[in-house]
Amino acid sequence: MTFLVGSTAKGALEGDLQIDDVLVYDNRGIHSGISGKYRLIKSLRRERFDLVIDLRDSFWSKFVGAKRWCVARGRNLHAVTRYLDTLKRHGVETSAEILGFAAEPRLTLSMSEKNFADDFLAEHGVASNELLVGIHPGGNWIYKLWPAENFAKIGDILIANFHARILLFAGPDEQVLQEKVAAVMKYQPIIVCETSLRRVASLINRCHLYLGNDTGTTHIAAAVGTPVVAIFGSTNHIRSGPYGTRHQIVCSDIDLGCNPCHPGKNPGGCKKGRCKAMESITVEQALMAIVSNALLNSYPFEG
C-alpha cells in the first residue's frame, strides 16, 4: 500500500508501520504544470498499481493505468465519512460492528518513536502519574487562530488547578506565537521545538488531552488516540473536525454570513486580518469542554 501525499504529510506518514511506501506529489516543484503532471503520471505508471483510490477526484489520476475509485463530491459530511463511503460503494466493509474496531484515522508509532517520547518527558521531569496536556496555538492561517492569550489562560488554569504539565507545540513557522503564549503564562510550560511530525505525534500520544485549533496537529492527536478539544469558528467543523467519539469541538454561535470560511476559497475575504467568530469563543467554553473529559475527572480539581 503506497500513499501519494504532499511534502508536509510525508513527514507524518513516512515510517508508519501500516504503510509500505510514501510518495510525494510536489505540485509547486517538479510536478507543477502539464510537464510536471506528465512526469508524475509516468513515475506512477512504473509502479504498476492494481488500484488507485483517489480521495480528491483528480482528473490526472485517470491516467495512472489502474482501476480507480473516487470520492463523491459535494456533500456536507466529514471528510473521513466521505472517504469511507468510497470504500463502501465498492463493497468494502467499514462498520465497527463487522470490523470489531472503529474505522478511524490512525498513526502507528514505532518503538524508537515511543522511546523518544519517554526520554523527552524524563528529561523534563514529567512523572508517569502527572496529568499531561498538549496545547498547540497555531493553525497555518490567521483566520483559524484562537487568541494566543486564551491558550495561555487555559494552560495556567490547568497547571494551577490540576497540577498539569503542559507541552506547548508549534509548527515550523510558529515559534514567535509559541513564545508569545509562553510569555503570557504565569506558569512555565514545556516548550516543544521538535520539527519531526512523527516525534511530535509520539509526544501527543503521551498526553491525556490535546487542545488546538483547526490544524494538522489536531488531526494527528486524534490519530494517535489522544482525546481532543478543538476550537472551530471560521472553518467547517462538520467537514474537518477531529474524527471520532472521544473528541469535543468548541464552536462559535456567531453567523457572520461568511463563515464557514476556507483558506483555499477566497481566504480572508473579509480583509479584517482576524475572525470575530474565533474571538467570540470564550475561555469558559473551552474549559468546560476540557474538564468534562473523563480522564480529567480522575484528577482532583482545586478551584
C-alpha beads as a LAMMPS data file, in Angstrom:
LAMMPS data file: protein, C-alpha beads

303 atoms
302 bonds

1 atom types
1 bond types

-500.0 500.0 xlo xhi
-500.0 500.0 ylo yhi
-500.0 500.0 zlo zhi

Masses

1 110.0

Atoms # bond

1 1 1 0.000 0.000 0.000
2 1 1 1.501 3.307 -1.165
3 1 1 0.339 6.815 -0.230
4 1 1 0.766 9.782 -2.574
5 1 1 0.800 12.948 -0.470
6 1 1 2.153 16.479 -0.296
7 1 1 5.579 17.116 1.181
8 1 1 4.222 18.091 4.613
9 1 1 2.063 14.999 5.008
10 1 1 5.021 12.797 4.111
11 1 1 6.575 13.625 7.461
12 1 1 3.523 12.307 9.285
13 1 1 3.175 9.056 7.317
14 1 1 6.711 8.007 6.420
15 1 1 7.810 5.147 8.643
16 1 1 4.283 4.246 9.737
17 1 1 4.046 0.503 10.231
18 1 1 0.736 0.288 8.320
19 1 1 2.165 1.694 5.072
20 1 1 4.580 0.164 2.566
21 1 1 5.726 3.361 0.861
22 1 1 5.073 7.125 0.740
23 1 1 5.472 9.135 -2.483
24 1 1 5.443 12.924 -2.723
25 1 1 3.325 14.983 -5.087
26 1 1 5.299 18.218 -5.421
27 1 1 2.754 20.420 -7.183
28 1 1 4.863 23.551 -6.711
29 1 1 8.078 21.948 -7.876
30 1 1 8.870 19.064 -10.190
31 1 1 5.181 18.173 -10.632
32 1 1 3.896 21.652 -11.475
33 1 1 2.321 22.401 -14.851
34 1 1 1.465 19.969 -17.631
35 1 1 5.020 18.668 -17.923
36 1 1 5.159 18.050 -14.165
37 1 1 1.899 16.107 -14.212
38 1 1 3.224 14.034 -17.100
39 1 1 6.366 13.304 -15.086
40 1 1 4.285 12.254 -12.073
41 1 1 1.956 10.028 -14.091
42 1 1 4.897 8.360 -15.802
43 1 1 6.529 7.546 -12.468
44 1 1 3.250 6.215 -11.022
45 1 1 2.615 4.014 -14.045
46 1 1 6.005 2.379 -13.460
47 1 1 4.742 1.201 -10.048
48 1 1 2.071 -0.907 -11.803
49 1 1 -0.581 -0.355 -9.138
50 1 1 -3.623 -2.630 -9.144
51 1 1 -5.925 0.007 -7.669
52 1 1 -5.913 3.789 -7.240
53 1 1 -8.159 5.205 -4.514
54 1 1 -8.405 8.880 -5.395
55 1 1 -9.754 10.828 -2.436
56 1 1 -9.548 14.147 -4.279
57 1 1 -11.234 13.063 -7.506
58 1 1 -8.309 14.362 -9.541
59 1 1 -8.532 14.450 -13.325
60 1 1 -4.922 13.266 -13.559
61 1 1 -5.459 10.024 -11.640
62 1 1 -7.349 8.663 -14.652
63 1 1 -4.035 8.189 -16.446
64 1 1 -2.198 6.134 -13.804
65 1 1 -3.264 2.949 -15.575
66 1 1 -5.042 1.140 -12.742
67 1 1 -8.576 0.522 -11.585
68 1 1 -9.764 3.783 -9.996
69 1 1 -12.136 4.529 -7.122
70 1 1 -13.054 8.180 -6.485
71 1 1 -14.582 10.057 -3.610
72 1 1 -18.064 11.539 -4.027
73 1 1 -18.181 15.334 -4.184
74 1 1 -20.478 17.986 -2.817
75 1 1 -21.912 16.531 0.389
76 1 1 -21.611 18.313 3.725
77 1 1 -20.186 15.283 5.511
78 1 1 -16.971 14.778 7.392
79 1 1 -14.058 14.108 5.061
80 1 1 -13.389 10.732 6.696
81 1 1 -17.035 9.711 6.255
82 1 1 -16.816 10.570 2.563
83 1 1 -13.592 8.582 2.246
84 1 1 -15.128 5.551 3.957
85 1 1 -18.160 5.855 1.668
86 1 1 -15.750 5.453 -1.249
87 1 1 -14.861 2.009 0.085
88 1 1 -18.436 1.069 0.963
89 1 1 -19.622 1.823 -2.587
90 1 1 -17.206 -0.851 -3.772
91 1 1 -18.207 -3.479 -1.225
92 1 1 -15.517 -2.896 1.383
93 1 1 -16.939 -3.226 4.898
94 1 1 -16.233 -0.254 7.191
95 1 1 -18.711 -0.654 10.063
96 1 1 -17.313 -1.069 13.572
97 1 1 -19.765 -3.907 14.244
98 1 1 -18.256 -6.019 11.466
99 1 1 -14.632 -4.915 11.794
100 1 1 -14.524 -5.136 15.559
101 1 1 -12.949 -1.682 15.807
102 1 1 -13.811 1.859 14.754
103 1 1 -12.755 2.806 11.229
104 1 1 -10.865 5.974 12.151
105 1 1 -7.578 7.567 11.056
106 1 1 -4.694 6.022 12.964
107 1 1 -0.966 6.610 13.125
108 1 1 1.069 3.630 14.299
109 1 1 4.237 4.646 16.142
110 1 1 7.467 2.686 16.076
111 1 1 9.295 1.624 19.235
112 1 1 12.041 4.190 18.605
113 1 1 9.415 6.951 18.349
114 1 1 7.817 5.823 21.601
115 1 1 11.228 5.728 23.254
116 1 1 11.893 9.293 22.084
117 1 1 8.744 10.476 23.882
118 1 1 9.725 8.615 27.054
119 1 1 13.213 10.143 27.023
120 1 1 11.899 13.655 26.297
121 1 1 9.443 13.553 29.187
122 1 1 12.040 12.094 31.542
123 1 1 14.475 14.886 30.639
124 1 1 11.812 17.445 31.573
125 1 1 10.949 15.735 34.833
126 1 1 7.447 14.612 33.871
127 1 1 6.327 11.758 36.121
128 1 1 4.102 8.990 34.807
129 1 1 1.310 9.885 37.245
130 1 1 1.147 13.571 36.250
131 1 1 -1.608 14.999 34.091
132 1 1 -0.053 15.869 30.720
133 1 1 -1.850 18.237 28.335
134 1 1 -0.704 19.228 24.855
135 1 1 -1.539 22.725 23.580
136 1 1 -0.942 23.928 20.013
137 1 1 -1.970 27.581 19.492
138 1 1 -1.039 27.634 15.795
139 1 1 -3.055 26.904 12.708
140 1 1 -1.231 27.813 9.494
141 1 1 -3.814 30.516 8.710
142 1 1 -4.548 33.625 10.759
143 1 1 -8.336 33.323 10.433
144 1 1 -8.276 29.918 12.167
145 1 1 -6.377 31.131 15.254
146 1 1 -7.995 31.438 18.643
147 1 1 -6.347 34.355 20.526
148 1 1 -2.964 33.363 21.988
149 1 1 -3.812 34.746 25.428
150 1 1 -6.764 32.334 25.640
151 1 1 -4.462 29.345 25.250
152 1 1 -2.217 30.859 27.917
153 1 1 -5.154 31.228 30.333
154 1 1 -6.216 27.630 29.763
155 1 1 -2.661 26.433 30.404
156 1 1 -2.404 28.400 33.642
157 1 1 -5.780 27.122 34.894
158 1 1 -4.793 23.502 34.214
159 1 1 -1.455 23.944 35.984
160 1 1 -2.907 25.811 38.964
161 1 1 -5.973 23.633 39.487
162 1 1 -4.931 20.200 38.198
163 1 1 -1.143 20.385 38.680
164 1 1 -0.934 19.580 34.970
165 1 1 2.236 19.651 32.925
166 1 1 1.763 21.496 29.629
167 1 1 3.510 20.590 26.374
168 1 1 3.399 23.707 24.184
169 1 1 3.699 22.794 20.498
170 1 1 4.351 24.925 17.414
171 1 1 4.660 24.438 13.671
172 1 1 7.872 25.217 11.750
173 1 1 6.980 28.912 11.355
174 1 1 5.141 29.381 14.627
175 1 1 7.928 29.862 17.164
176 1 1 7.000 33.527 17.683
177 1 1 3.425 32.526 18.521
178 1 1 4.678 29.753 20.796
179 1 1 6.951 32.204 22.629
180 1 1 4.085 34.685 22.952
181 1 1 1.855 32.120 24.668
182 1 1 4.676 31.044 26.994
183 1 1 5.497 34.664 27.866
184 1 1 1.873 35.448 28.788
185 1 1 1.539 32.375 31.023
186 1 1 2.123 32.723 34.767
187 1 1 3.477 29.184 34.952
188 1 1 6.173 27.764 32.704
189 1 1 5.069 25.228 30.061
190 1 1 7.392 22.726 28.432
191 1 1 8.384 24.198 25.074
192 1 1 8.453 21.588 22.293
193 1 1 10.815 22.608 19.486
194 1 1 10.714 19.267 17.674
195 1 1 10.174 19.542 13.911
196 1 1 9.641 15.848 13.115
197 1 1 5.901 15.206 12.836
198 1 1 6.391 11.597 13.887
199 1 1 8.163 12.664 17.080
200 1 1 5.516 15.304 17.722
201 1 1 2.925 12.554 17.303
202 1 1 4.756 10.394 19.851
203 1 1 4.677 13.230 22.410
204 1 1 0.984 13.936 21.802
205 1 1 0.324 10.221 22.194
206 1 1 1.625 10.548 25.756
207 1 1 -0.780 13.420 26.525
208 1 1 -4.009 12.828 28.416
209 1 1 -5.634 15.635 26.418
210 1 1 -4.836 17.918 23.487
211 1 1 -6.158 21.450 22.842
212 1 1 -5.740 23.145 19.471
213 1 1 -7.208 24.983 16.505
214 1 1 -8.279 23.523 13.167
215 1 1 -4.835 22.364 12.065
216 1 1 -2.907 19.240 11.109
217 1 1 -1.579 18.580 14.603
218 1 1 -5.139 18.380 15.894
219 1 1 -5.816 15.515 13.476
220 1 1 -2.520 13.880 14.427
221 1 1 -3.671 13.964 18.057
222 1 1 -6.898 12.196 17.128
223 1 1 -4.989 9.670 15.017
224 1 1 -2.718 8.638 17.924
225 1 1 -5.718 8.188 20.219
226 1 1 -5.444 11.296 22.385
227 1 1 -8.768 12.983 23.293
228 1 1 -9.015 16.348 21.538
229 1 1 -10.717 19.633 22.332
230 1 1 -10.693 21.590 19.059
231 1 1 -11.559 25.274 18.580
232 1 1 -13.601 25.988 15.434
233 1 1 -15.135 29.288 14.368
234 1 1 -14.053 30.254 10.899
235 1 1 -13.911 26.809 9.288
236 1 1 -16.415 23.956 8.971
237 1 1 -16.158 21.519 11.885
238 1 1 -18.684 19.181 10.255
239 1 1 -16.334 18.522 7.351
240 1 1 -12.948 18.803 9.050
241 1 1 -13.254 18.419 12.815
242 1 1 -11.268 15.716 14.652
243 1 1 -12.883 12.387 13.762
244 1 1 -14.137 10.026 16.444
245 1 1 -16.330 9.914 19.532
246 1 1 -13.658 10.834 22.089
247 1 1 -13.247 14.391 20.838
248 1 1 -15.092 17.614 21.528
249 1 1 -15.441 20.658 19.309
250 1 1 -15.911 24.127 20.743
251 1 1 -17.730 26.278 18.187
252 1 1 -18.835 29.841 17.776
253 1 1 -22.547 30.618 17.694
254 1 1 -21.940 33.733 15.611
255 1 1 -23.104 33.724 12.000
256 1 1 -21.064 36.344 10.170
257 1 1 -22.528 35.460 6.813
258 1 1 -19.083 34.423 5.605
259 1 1 -18.323 31.559 7.951
260 1 1 -17.524 28.794 7.492
261 1 1 -14.592 30.196 5.553
262 1 1 -11.795 28.212 3.933
263 1 1 -8.144 29.054 3.213
264 1 1 -8.477 27.737 -0.326
265 1 1 -11.606 29.709 -1.260
266 1 1 -11.216 33.485 -1.156
267 1 1 -9.200 33.276 2.075
268 1 1 -9.972 36.044 4.497
269 1 1 -12.387 37.643 2.083
270 1 1 -13.427 39.996 4.867
271 1 1 -9.902 41.511 4.795
272 1 1 -10.068 42.144 8.544
273 1 1 -6.983 40.129 9.468
274 1 1 -8.808 38.256 12.226
275 1 1 -12.036 36.311 12.649
276 1 1 -14.747 37.538 15.012
277 1 1 -16.204 34.032 15.114
278 1 1 -12.951 32.723 16.617
279 1 1 -12.658 35.637 19.022
280 1 1 -16.226 35.110 20.265
281 1 1 -15.342 31.690 21.716
282 1 1 -14.631 32.164 25.412
283 1 1 -12.078 30.573 27.706
284 1 1 -15.013 29.324 29.793
285 1 1 -16.457 27.430 26.810
286 1 1 -13.172 25.687 26.117
287 1 1 -12.569 24.972 29.789
288 1 1 -15.995 23.345 30.161
289 1 1 -15.169 21.014 27.273
290 1 1 -11.788 20.218 28.814
291 1 1 -12.920 19.487 32.358
292 1 1 -15.777 17.296 31.109
293 1 1 -13.203 14.885 29.719
294 1 1 -13.384 11.546 31.527
295 1 1 -9.637 11.341 32.130
296 1 1 -9.510 14.746 33.762
297 1 1 -12.236 13.698 36.174
298 1 1 -9.719 11.360 37.816
299 1 1 -7.545 14.371 38.735
300 1 1 -8.747 16.462 41.726
301 1 1 -9.852 19.965 40.832
302 1 1 -8.643 22.666 43.220
303 1 1 -10.570 25.737 42.141

Bonds

1 1 1 2
2 1 2 3
3 1 3 4
4 1 4 5
5 1 5 6
6 1 6 7
7 1 7 8
8 1 8 9
9 1 9 10
10 1 10 11
11 1 11 12
12 1 12 13
13 1 13 14
14 1 14 15
15 1 15 16
16 1 16 17
17 1 17 18
18 1 18 19
19 1 19 20
20 1 20 21
21 1 21 22
22 1 22 23
23 1 23 24
24 1 24 25
25 1 25 26
26 1 26 27
27 1 27 28
28 1 28 29
29 1 29 30
30 1 30 31
31 1 31 32
32 1 32 33
33 1 33 34
34 1 34 35
35 1 35 36
36 1 36 37
37 1 37 38
38 1 38 39
39 1 39 40
40 1 40 41
41 1 41 42
42 1 42 43
43 1 43 44
44 1 44 45
45 1 45 46
46 1 46 47
47 1 47 48
48 1 48 49
49 1 49 50
50 1 50 51
51 1 51 52
52 1 52 53
53 1 53 54
54 1 54 55
55 1 55 56
56 1 56 57
57 1 57 58
58 1 58 59
59 1 59 60
60 1 60 61
61 1 61 62
62 1 62 63
63 1 63 64
64 1 64 65
65 1 65 66
66 1 66 67
67 1 67 68
68 1 68 69
69 1 69 70
70 1 70 71
71 1 71 72
72 1 72 73
73 1 73 74
74 1 74 75
75 1 75 76
76 1 76 77
77 1 77 78
78 1 78 79
79 1 79 80
80 1 80 81
81 1 81 82
82 1 82 83
83 1 83 84
84 1 84 85
85 1 85 86
86 1 86 87
87 1 87 88
88 1 88 89
89 1 89 90
90 1 90 91
91 1 91 92
92 1 92 93
93 1 93 94
94 1 94 95
95 1 95 96
96 1 96 97
97 1 97 98
98 1 98 99
99 1 99 100
100 1 100 101
101 1 101 102
102 1 102 103
103 1 103 104
104 1 104 105
105 1 105 106
106 1 106 107
107 1 107 108
108 1 108 109
109 1 109 110
110 1 110 111
111 1 111 112
112 1 112 113
113 1 113 114
114 1 114 115
115 1 115 116
116 1 116 117
117 1 117 118
118 1 118 119
119 1 119 120
120 1 120 121
121 1 121 122
122 1 122 123
123 1 123 124
124 1 124 125
125 1 125 126
126 1 126 127
127 1 127 128
128 1 128 129
129 1 129 130
130 1 130 131
131 1 131 132
132 1 132 133
133 1 133 134
134 1 134 135
135 1 135 136
136 1 136 137
137 1 137 138
138 1 138 139
139 1 139 140
140 1 140 141
141 1 141 142
142 1 142 143
143 1 143 144
144 1 144 145
145 1 145 146
146 1 146 147
147 1 147 148
148 1 148 149
149 1 149 150
150 1 150 151
151 1 151 152
152 1 152 153
153 1 153 154
154 1 154 155
155 1 155 156
156 1 156 157
157 1 157 158
158 1 158 159
159 1 159 160
160 1 160 161
161 1 161 162
162 1 162 163
163 1 163 164
164 1 164 165
165 1 165 166
166 1 166 167
167 1 167 168
168 1 168 169
169 1 169 170
170 1 170 171
171 1 171 172
172 1 172 173
173 1 173 174
174 1 174 175
175 1 175 176
176 1 176 177
177 1 177 178
178 1 178 179
179 1 179 180
180 1 180 181
181 1 181 182
182 1 182 183
183 1 183 184
184 1 184 185
185 1 185 186
186 1 186 187
187 1 187 188
188 1 188 189
189 1 189 190
190 1 190 191
191 1 191 192
192 1 192 193
193 1 193 194
194 1 194 195
195 1 195 196
196 1 196 197
197 1 197 198
198 1 198 199
199 1 199 200
200 1 200 201
201 1 201 202
202 1 202 203
203 1 203 204
204 1 204 205
205 1 205 206
206 1 206 207
207 1 207 208
208 1 208 209
209 1 209 210
210 1 210 211
211 1 211 212
212 1 212 213
213 1 213 214
214 1 214 215
215 1 215 216
216 1 216 217
217 1 217 218
218 1 218 219
219 1 219 220
220 1 220 221
221 1 221 222
222 1 222 223
223 1 223 224
224 1 224 225
225 1 225 226
226 1 226 227
227 1 227 228
228 1 228 229
229 1 229 230
230 1 230 231
231 1 231 232
232 1 232 233
233 1 233 234
234 1 234 235
235 1 235 236
236 1 236 237
237 1 237 238
238 1 238 239
239 1 239 240
240 1 240 241
241 1 241 242
242 1 242 243
243 1 243 244
244 1 244 245
245 1 245 246
246 1 246 247
247 1 247 248
248 1 248 249
249 1 249 250
250 1 250 251
251 1 251 252
252 1 252 253
253 1 253 254
254 1 254 255
255 1 255 256
256 1 256 257
257 1 257 258
258 1 258 259
259 1 259 260
260 1 260 261
261 1 261 262
262 1 262 263
263 1 263 264
264 1 264 265
265 1 265 266
266 1 266 267
267 1 267 268
268 1 268 269
269 1 269 270
270 1 270 271
271 1 271 272
272 1 272 273
273 1 273 274
274 1 274 275
275 1 275 276
276 1 276 277
277 1 277 278
278 1 278 279
279 1 279 280
280 1 280 281
281 1 281 282
282 1 282 283
283 1 283 284
284 1 284 285
285 1 285 286
286 1 286 287
287 1 287 288
288 1 288 289
289 1 289 290
290 1 290 291
291 1 291 292
292 1 292 293
293 1 293 294
294 1 294 295
295 1 295 296
296 1 296 297
297 1 297 298
298 1 298 299
299 1 299 300
300 1 300 301
301 1 301 302
302 1 302 303
